[in-house]
Amino acid sequence: MATERKKILLRLDPSVHDALARWAADDLRSTNAQIEFLLRRALTDASRMPSGADRLPRRGRPPKESPAQDGSEPDGSTGS
């Protein structure tokens, strides 16, 4: 079971928020996910990332399944 995520109120200058939101959109992340990504990177760079921190959940579409190596279709049929 995953640990409940903490919620905080963050006050930002509107121009900083706008720049952050544009950056997040460029990286296909939500603004919230971008903030957490940047905070984690800063913690890691400063050697302050706690060893017990959960990994960021993978966002977006699941990866496409690769075709089966035995010649069958991805759904298990043989294609005939």
VEXROSE-68357 format. One record per atom (N, C-alpha, C): residue number from 1; residue in three letters; x, y, z. Coordinates in Angstrom, 3 decimals, always signed. Example, Ala and Ser with C-alpha at 12.3 -4.5 7.8 and 13.67 -1.06 7.14 Angstrom:
1,ALA,+13.190,-5.690,+7.800;
1,ALA,+12.300,-4.500,+7.800;
1,ALA,+13.200,-3.300,+7.800;
2,SER,+12.850,-2.250,+7.080;
2,SER,+13.670,-1.060,+7.140;
2,SER,+12.900,+0.030,+7.870;
//
This chain:
1,MET,+0.844,-1.182,+0.000;
1,MET,+0.000,+0.000,+0.000;
1,MET,+0.886,+1.242,+0.000;
2,ALA,+0.589,+2.169,-0.878;
2,ALA,+1.387,+3.386,-1.004;
2,ALA,+1.068,+4.352,+0.124;
3,THR,+2.066,+5.121,+0.484;
3,THR,+1.904,+6.136,+1.507;
3,THR,+1.049,+7.264,+0.956;
4,GLU,+0.200,+7.832,+1.804;
4,GLU,-0.623,+8.951,+1.368;
4,GLU,+0.271,+10.132,+1.043;
5,ARG,-0.034,+10.810,-0.036;
5,ARG,+0.775,+11.947,-0.473;
5,ARG,+0.407,+13.170,+0.348;
6,LYS,+1.405,+13.975,+0.670;
6,LYS,+1.206,+15.203,+1.441;
6,LYS,+0.669,+16.300,+0.542;
7,LYS,-0.195,+17.136,+1.102;
7,LYS,-0.743,+18.276,+0.378;
7,LYS,-0.220,+19.546,+1.034;
8,ILE,+0.219,+20.498,+0.192;
8,ILE,+0.696,+21.774,+0.721;
8,ILE,+0.100,+22.908,-0.100;
9,LEU,+0.018,+24.057,+0.515;
9,LEU,-0.372,+25.267,-0.188;
9,LEU,+0.905,+25.965,-0.611;
10,LEU,+0.993,+26.323,-1.868;
10,LEU,+2.198,+26.966,-2.383;
10,LEU,+1.799,+28.276,-3.042;
11,ARG,+2.374,+29.347,-2.573;
11,ARG,+2.111,+30.655,-3.168;
11,ARG,+3.258,+31.008,-4.096;
12,LEU,+2.918,+31.351,-5.336;
12,LEU,+3.923,+31.683,-6.339;
12,LEU,+3.584,+33.016,-6.994;
13,ASP,+4.610,+33.704,-7.411;
13,ASP,+4.423,+34.878,-8.250;
13,ASP,+3.712,+34.404,-9.526;
14,PRO,+2.707,+35.122,-10.002;
14,PRO,+1.971,+34.674,-11.193;
14,PRO,+2.858,+34.421,-12.416;
15,SER,+3.884,+35.239,-12.619;
15,SER,+4.750,+35.018,-13.784;
15,SER,+5.584,+33.749,-13.616;
16,VAL,+5.978,+33.429,-12.383;
16,VAL,+6.714,+32.181,-12.123;
16,VAL,+5.783,+30.992,-12.374;
17,HIS,+4.549,+31.100,-11.904;
17,HIS,+3.575,+30.022,-12.132;
17,HIS,+3.341,+29.808,-13.622;
18,ASP,+3.175,+30.893,-14.375;
18,ASP,+2.941,+30.778,-15.813;
18,ASP,+4.117,+30.102,-16.512;
19,ALA,+5.339,+30.490,-16.145;
19,ALA,+6.530,+29.883,-16.743;
19,ALA,+6.614,+28.399,-16.387;
20,LEU,+6.307,+28.075,-15.142;
20,LEU,+6.326,+26.687,-14.688;
20,LEU,+5.260,+25.865,-15.416;
21,ALA,+4.074,+26.428,-15.594;
21,ALA,+2.996,+25.728,-16.293;
21,ALA,+3.365,+25.474,-17.760;
22,ARG,+4.003,+26.442,-18.408;
22,ARG,+4.444,+26.247,-19.793;
22,ARG,+5.507,+25.144,-19.872;
23,TRP,+6.450,+25.170,-18.927;
23,TRP,+7.498,+24.151,-18.892;
23,TRP,+6.884,+22.770,-18.674;
24,ALA,+5.945,+22.685,-17.760;
24,ALA,+5.274,+21.411,-17.493;
24,ALA,+4.566,+20.903,-18.746;
25,ALA,+3.872,+21.791,-19.444;
25,ALA,+3.179,+21.388,-20.666;
25,ALA,+4.175,+20.903,-21.715;
26,ASP,+5.300,+21.566,-21.823;
26,ASP,+6.335,+21.137,-22.775;
26,ASP,+6.837,+19.731,-22.459;
27,ASP,+6.889,+19.393,-21.156;
27,ASP,+7.363,+18.081,-20.713;
27,ASP,+6.229,+17.079,-20.531;
28,LEU,+5.015,+17.465,-20.953;
28,LEU,+3.817,+16.615,-20.833;
28,LEU,+3.566,+16.179,-19.390;
29,ARG,+3.727,+17.127,-18.465;
29,ARG,+3.452,+16.892,-17.052;
29,ARG,+2.435,+17.911,-16.572;
30,SER,+1.776,+17.602,-15.464;
30,SER,+0.960,+18.604,-14.795;
30,SER,+1.901,+19.571,-14.084;
31,THR,+1.393,+20.731,-13.733;
31,THR,+2.214,+21.688,-12.988;
31,THR,+2.664,+21.071,-11.668;
32,ASN,+1.755,+20.369,-11.003;
32,ASN,+2.095,+19.732,-9.729;
32,ASN,+3.215,+18.699,-9.914;
33,ALA,+3.108,+17.868,-10.946;
33,ALA,+4.144,+16.858,-11.206;
33,ALA,+5.472,+17.516,-11.559;
34,GLN,+5.422,+18.647,-12.262;
34,GLN,+6.653,+19.363,-12.616;
34,GLN,+7.339,+19.893,-11.359;
35,ILE,+6.551,+20.451,-10.435;
35,ILE,+7.120,+20.959,-9.182;
35,ILE,+7.790,+19.822,-8.417;
36,GLU,+7.104,+18.680,-8.311;
36,GLU,+7.701,+17.555,-7.585;
36,GLU,+8.954,+17.052,-8.300;
37,PHE,+8.926,+16.977,-9.617;
37,PHE,+10.099,+16.556,-10.385;
37,PHE,+11.285,+17.474,-10.090;
38,LEU,+11.042,+18.773,-10.123;
38,LEU,+12.125,+19.737,-9.891;
38,LEU,+12.628,+19.689,-8.452;
39,LEU,+11.728,+19.532,-7.500;
39,LEU,+12.154,+19.420,-6.102;
39,LEU,+12.996,+18.168,-5.886;
40,ARG,+12.581,+17.052,-6.478;
40,ARG,+13.348,+15.811,-6.341;
40,ARG,+14.729,+15.948,-6.979;
41,ARG,+14.784,+16.609,-8.136;
41,ARG,+16.076,+16.814,-8.791;
41,ARG,+16.984,+17.688,-7.933;
42,ALA,+16.416,+18.741,-7.347;
42,ALA,+17.203,+19.619,-6.474;
42,ALA,+17.691,+18.858,-5.243;
43,LEU,+16.837,+18.039,-4.646;
43,LEU,+17.250,+17.240,-3.482;
43,LEU,+18.366,+16.271,-3.844;
44,THR,+18.237,+15.626,-4.996;
44,THR,+19.263,+14.687,-5.441;
44,THR,+20.580,+15.408,-5.705;
45,ASP,+20.508,+16.545,-6.399;
45,ASP,+21.725,+17.317,-6.703;
45,ASP,+22.425,+17.796,-5.437;
46,ALA,+21.656,+18.072,-4.372;
46,ALA,+22.222,+18.542,-3.107;
46,ALA,+22.539,+17.377,-2.164;
47,SER,+22.433,+16.140,-2.667;
47,SER,+22.651,+14.924,-1.851;
47,SER,+21.762,+14.931,-0.609;
48,ARG,+20.527,+15.360,-0.772;
48,ARG,+19.583,+15.417,+0.342;
48,ARG,+18.325,+14.578,+0.101;
49,MET,+18.299,+13.806,-0.968;
49,MET,+17.130,+12.973,-1.240;
49,MET,+17.086,+11.844,-0.222;
50,PRO,+15.996,+11.725,+0.533;
50,PRO,+15.916,+10.655,+1.525;
50,PRO,+15.887,+9.279,+0.852;
51,SER,+16.592,+8.342,+1.438;
51,SER,+16.685,+7.006,+0.840;
51,SER,+15.342,+6.287,+0.849;
52,GLY,+14.452,+6.642,+1.749;
52,GLY,+13.159,+5.974,+1.837;
52,GLY,+12.069,+6.592,+0.991;
53,ALA,+12.400,+7.595,+0.189;
53,ALA,+11.378,+8.262,-0.629;
53,ALA,+10.880,+7.324,-1.716;
54,ASP,+9.562,+7.280,-1.894;
54,ASP,+8.984,+6.488,-2.975;
54,ASP,+9.410,+7.075,-4.310;
55,ARG,+9.466,+6.234,-5.313;
55,ARG,+9.747,+6.715,-6.664;
55,ARG,+8.524,+7.435,-7.189;
56,LEU,+8.741,+8.344,-8.119;
56,LEU,+7.615,+9.022,-8.748;
56,LEU,+6.796,+7.995,-9.520;
57,PRO,+5.470,+8.065,-9.415;
57,PRO,+4.667,+7.141,-10.215;
57,PRO,+4.815,+7.451,-11.695;
58,ARG,+4.819,+6.421,-12.507;
58,ARG,+4.936,+6.605,-13.954;
58,ARG,+3.611,+7.135,-14.467;
59,ARG,+3.662,+8.219,-15.202;
59,ARG,+2.471,+8.862,-15.733;
59,ARG,+2.320,+8.569,-17.218;
60,GLY,+1.151,+8.816,-17.728;
60,GLY,+0.915,+8.708,-19.165;
60,GLY,+0.430,+7.338,-19.569;
61,ARG,+0.477,+7.110,-20.853;
61,ARG,+0.001,+5.849,-21.408;
61,ARG,+0.950,+4.713,-21.068;
62,PRO,+0.394,+3.528,-20.872;
62,PRO,+1.284,+2.377,-20.666;
62,PRO,+2.030,+2.081,-21.956;
63,PRO,+3.215,+1.486,-21.854;
63,PRO,+3.979,+1.179,-23.071;
63,PRO,+3.231,+0.169,-23.940;
64,LYS,+3.429,+0.283,-25.257;
64,LYS,+2.813,-0.671,-26.176;
64,LYS,+3.458,-2.023,-25.976;
65,GLU,+2.630,-3.058,-26.082;
65,GLU,+3.168,-4.409,-25.971;
65,GLU,+3.895,-4.736,-27.259;
66,SER,+5.054,-5.368,-27.137;
66,SER,+5.786,-5.758,-28.337;
66,SER,+5.160,-7.032,-28.893;
67,PRO,+5.220,-7.230,-30.218;
67,PRO,+4.661,-8.448,-30.821;
67,PRO,+5.342,-9.681,-30.244;
68,ALA,+4.586,-10.736,-30.135;
68,ALA,+5.119,-11.985,-29.584;
68,ALA,+6.246,-12.507,-30.464;
69,GLN,+7.247,-13.114,-29.860;
69,GLN,+8.408,-13.620,-30.581;
69,GLN,+8.125,-14.947,-31.297;
70,ASP,+7.026,-15.631,-30.935;
70,ASP,+6.759,-16.948,-31.519;
70,ASP,+5.893,-16.871,-32.781;
71,GLY,+5.643,-15.654,-33.307;
71,GLY,+4.878,-15.517,-34.535;
71,GLY,+3.398,-15.347,-34.289;
72,SER,+2.943,-15.483,-33.052;
72,SER,+1.531,-15.305,-32.779;
72,SER,+1.218,-13.815,-32.636;
73,GLU,-0.040,-13.501,-32.762;
73,GLU,-0.486,-12.124,-32.607;
73,GLU,-0.429,-11.739,-31.130;
74,PRO,-0.380,-10.422,-30.791;
74,PRO,-0.320,-9.996,-29.395;
74,PRO,-1.479,-10.497,-28.542;
75,ASP,-2.646,-10.799,-29.176;
75,ASP,-3.790,-11.293,-28.407;
75,ASP,-3.735,-12.795,-28.170;
76,GLY,-2.664,-13.442,-28.651;
76,GLY,-2.493,-14.876,-28.431;
76,GLY,-2.917,-15.718,-29.604;
77,SER,-3.598,-15.123,-30.615;
77,SER,-4.021,-15.895,-31.771;
77,SER,-2.829,-16.096,-32.705;
78,THR,-2.993,-16.952,-33.692;
78,THR,-1.915,-17.235,-34.640;
78,THR,-2.014,-16.412,-35.892;
79,GLY,-3.071,-15.599,-36.017;
79,GLY,-3.212,-14.725,-37.157;
79,GLY,-3.865,-15.391,-38.346;
80,SER,-4.267,-16.664,-38.261;
80,SER,-4.921,-17.324,-39.380;
80,SER,-6.351,-17.626,-39.107;
//
